[in-house]
Amino acid sequence: MQTPAATESSRTRRFLGGVERVGNALPHPATMFALLAAVVVVMSAVFSAAGVEVVHPTNGQTIRAVNLLSVAGLQRMVLECGRNFVLFPPLGASLLCLLGLGVAEHSGMIRAALRLMVAATARRWITPMTVLVGVLSNSASEVGYVLVIPLAAALFHALGRHPLLGLAAAFAGVSGGYSANLLIGSVDVLLAGLSESAARIVDPAYVVRPTANYYFMTAATVLLTIVGTWVTEKWVAPRLGGYAGEAAREPLAPLESRERRGLMAAAATVLIFAAVVGRGLLPAGGFLLNPTNPDFGASAFVMGLVTFIFLFGLLPGIAYGIVAGTLRNDHDVVRGMTEAMKSLGGYIVLAFFAAQFIAYFNWTNLGVITAIGGAEAIHRLGVQHSPTVLVVALVLCAAAVNLVIASASAKWALMAPVFVPMFMLLGVSPELAQAAYGVGDSVTNIITPMMPYFPLVLTFAQRYEPKAGIGTLAAIMLPYSAMFLLTWTLLLVVWVWLGLPVGPGAGLFLAR
């Protein structure tokens, strides 16, 4: 007879299995995005005819649904089709990064590094390390998606575990833990600026620093590493079971002497290149700094990080190949890049249709209307009379809106002018509002195809499971999303109850 816990676990697995079956019974992901784009076009006409509109909380302008079935809308779809595709944010970043990583892979450097990592790391620490590295990588923007996630899948595969298990653990850290970190990233600067602008609606002199949520971010990093590890081992691993696919597994044989020499050459190349980059970032005349704005966040390194990821893959890969004897000439280098591009053929097709769908959704203002409407609905419900309830309401609102608007800064630009003044008028700090928003903004990233890198992660999954679809990835990631939402929100509530500051000089309540 099954215990209640076993029965509940069985029910959950059946539910996730149903999610996967339903999701995978849908058309090909590329077709899905094409159909969704068509739905958006039709809905834009319906909403426009119905006169749906909202008032922008910052400038007071009336925002109406834009009809794409009009002559102007149809012409815009025709004229900007190619532009939508070429300027799709993840496309260029992914292709450029993977050009460099393709050389590192073709030379054998990545395989050798994985074997060295496995030999040097105790098996019990692999999963928490994967989740933690994923969380930390989000401070470097795209690097988590294009580097950490595929490497985690390869690492777990080399260990004889299901590669999608490693992919899931890394994806949970990179994207589900987007607002947690031990480092301050560019997104923290952006969100702080938006919070400050909204706060000045009430207090024209209010300042919100990029470190506004640092204490809470640090605690969340620890929490999500623990929770992510638990979900990986207790929920996802039993469901995935052993890997029975055809993808070749990297043998864990000891490194040969030529491979060790190659890794030493690659490491030396990384150190030299890092020293050059570091010199370029020194305050005294750093050649990577913006002369008009010498802040690190405005440097060519941060603004052009994708290029540096490409170089950090290309240069060590070439150094390894030359010393290890796996790259004989420039033809081998180009061959590595070419093979990397071949593996992304399906993603490029998928990106075309995803780019059109997201562009149409933005043009119609449906996402903006959803965000502002959700915030106003919470205000009308009267939950603002309890700071704790308001914090939870903001988390849930951000999590829901995140399903349709993926950009963290775009959502907060719409929601901050509503929630930050509301918090302040109740004596609650803008920093706490930003912390609550960060929780909701992160936890649903990993289950929504609207997140621009979701198609790329799906492409990585299909390397090991060619039949994997949106349903497969959503079912794998749903337990992470649910547990992150529950535990991270609980941490925030406890934080408020204890009265702890969310960052340096950033208390929970305003002085009255």
C-alpha positions, 0 to 999 in steps of 0.5 A, a space after each residue: 500500500 502506498 504511503 500518502 507521500 508516495 501517492 502525492 508524488 505519483 499524482 504530481 508525476 502524472 500531472 507533469 506527464 500530462 503537461 508534457 503530453 499536452 505540450 508535445 501534442 501541440 504543433 512543432 514549436 516553430 509552427 506554434 509561434 507562427 500560430 500565436 503570431 496569427 492569434 495576436 493579429 486577430 486579437 489586436 483587431 478584436 481589442 481595438 474594435 472593443 476600445 480596450 485602453 489603459 492609462 500609462 502610470 508615468 506620463 498619463 497617456 492613453 494606451 490603446 490596442 493597435 489593430 494589425 489587421 489594418 492597412 498600416 498594420 499589414 504593411 508594417 508586418 511586411 516591411 519589418 519582417 526581416 528586421 524582426 528576425 535579424 534584430 531578435 535579441 537572442 539570435 545574434 548573441 547566440 550565433 556569435 557566442 557559439 562561433 567561439 565555443 564551436 572552436 573550443 568544442 571542435 579542438 577538444 578543449 571543452 571535452 578535456 575540461 569536462 573530464 578534468 572537472 569531473 575528476 576534480 569534483 566530488 559527485 555530490 557537489 555537481 548538482 549544487 555547483 551547477 545551480 549556483 554557477 547558473 545563478 551567478 552567471 546571470 550577472 553576465 547576461 547571455 553567458 548563462 544561456 549560451 555557455 553554462 546550460 549546454 555545458 551542464 547538460 554535457 557534464 551530467 551526460 559525461 557522468 552517466 546521468 540524464 543530460 536534461 537533468 544538468 540542463 534543467 538544473 542550470 536553466 533553473 539557476 540562470 533564469 529562474 534565479 535571475 534576480 538572485 546573485 552574489 554580484 551586482 549586474 547590469 540589470 540591478 543598475 537598470 531596475 534601481 534607476 526605474 525604481 528611483 524614477 518612480 519613487 521621485 513621484 512621491 519624493 523628488 530627492 529619493 535615491 535608489 542605489 544598484 545595491 538596493 537588494 544586495 542582502 536579499 539577493 545574497 540570501 536568495 542565492 543560498 536558498 535557490 541553490 538548496 531548493 534547486 538541488 533538492 528539486 533536481 534530485 528529488 523530483 526531476 531526476 526520478 522522473 527523467 530516469 536514465 538516459 537512453 538516447 543516442 547522443 555520444 557520451 564523453 568517456 571519462 578516461 584520464 587526460 593524456 599528456 598532450 591534453 594537459 599541455 593543451 589545457 595549460 596553454 588554454 588557461 594561460 591564454 585566458 589569463 593573458 586575455 583577462 589581464 588585457 581586459 582588466 587593463 582596459 577597465 582600469 579607471 586611469 585611461 582604460 581603453 574599454 571605458 566610456 570617456 563620457 561615462 567611466 562607470 563599469 556598467 557603461 564600459 565596452 566590456 559590459 556593453 559588448 560582453 557577447 564579443 568577449 564571450 566569443 573571444 574567450 571561446 575562440 582564443 583558448 580553443 585555438 591555443 588548446 588545439 595548437 598545443 594538443 595537436 587537434 587543430 592543424 591550420 585555419 581550415 580546422 578553425 573554420 570547420 569548428 565554427 561551421 559545425 557549431 552553426 549546423 547544430 543551430 539550424 533548427 533554432 534559427 528557423 524557430 527564432 524567425 517565427 518567435 521574433 515575429 510573434 514577440 514583435 507583433 505582441 509588442 506592436 499591439 500594446 497587448 503586453 502593456 495593457 496586461 501589465 497595467 491592467 493587472 497592477 490596477 486590479 490589485 489596487 482596486 482589490 484594496 490589498 494595499 492596506 497590508 504591506 505583507 499582502 501587498 508584497 505577495 500581490 506584487 510577486 504574483 502580479 510580476 510572475 503572471 505578467 512575466 508570462 507575456 512580457 519577458 524583459 525585466 526592465 520593460 515590465 518594471 518600467 510599467 509597474 514601478 510607477 504604480 507599485 512604488 508610490 503605493 508602497 511609499 504612501 504606506 511607509 514601505 520603501 521602494 527597495 522592498 517593492 523592487 525586491 518583491 518584483 524581482 522574485 516574481 520576475 524570475 520564477 516564471 522565466 523557465 516555463 514561458 516560451 515568451 522568454 527569448 532564450 526559451 527556444 535556444 534552451 529547447 534547441 539544446 535539449 533536442 541535441 539529446 532528445 530530438 523529439 523534445 518539445 515545449 511540453 517536455 521543457 515546460 514539464 521538466 521546469 515546472 517543479 522548479 518554478 513552483 518551488 522557487 515561487 513558494 520558497 522565495 516568496 516565503 523568504 521575502 515574507 519572513 524578511 519583512 516580518 523580521 524587519 531586515 534591510 534588503 540592502 546596504 542602507 535600504 530598510 523596509 520602511 520609510 521614516 515618518 
